[in-house]
Amino acid sequence: TSGLSIGHVSPEAAEGGNIGLLEEGDIIKIDIPNRSINAEISEDDLRSRRNQMENRGADAWRPKEERPRKVSRALKAYASLVANASQGAVRLDP
């Protein structure tokens, strides 16, 4: 690719990283020369959001609503045989 490319960020969100605390309307600063991406959110706001998220119990770090999407049988079979992307999506031993 040429130009700006922001890669796969969902593992951090699903595993309790700060990116999972972002909300629609948050300001994200992308600094290409310094190769950084930062959310302009105060530590107090992040702490409050983290507490709210963790209070959701078993539903914490999961989307509030399921996405309507069709998943083929082949994709379901593949997903049952591999680790998640944050672990390299490598094949698991049965």
Buried (B, 14 or more C-beta within 10 A) or exposed (E): EEEEEEEEEEEEBBEBBBBBBBEEEEEEEEEEEEEEEEBEBEEEEBEEBBEEBEEEEEEEBEEEEEEEEEEEEEEEEEEEEEEEEEEEEEEEEE
